[in-house]
Amino acid sequence: MTNDEALEILRIKVNAVNDAINDINKYRAESVSWLNDYKTTVKDLVKANAVTVGANLSAWEGLDS
């Protein structure tokens, strides 16, 4: 594995965790006005990005408390 290959793997993980964090923040701020189907789509995207970085968010339901 080259340095460039290693960096690309790490960039993919950084992007995935940043996307998951940004989507959760957007979900918290805006989901009250979203349709349920869109809420499900965003939650699925967050969970998929979490898997990329080895985080298990399968129990996350989008609730603040």
Buried (B, 14 or more C-beta within 10 A) or exposed (E): EEEEEEEEEEEEBEEBBEBBEEBBEEBEEEBEEBEEEEBEEBBEBBBEBBBBBEBEBEEBEEEEE
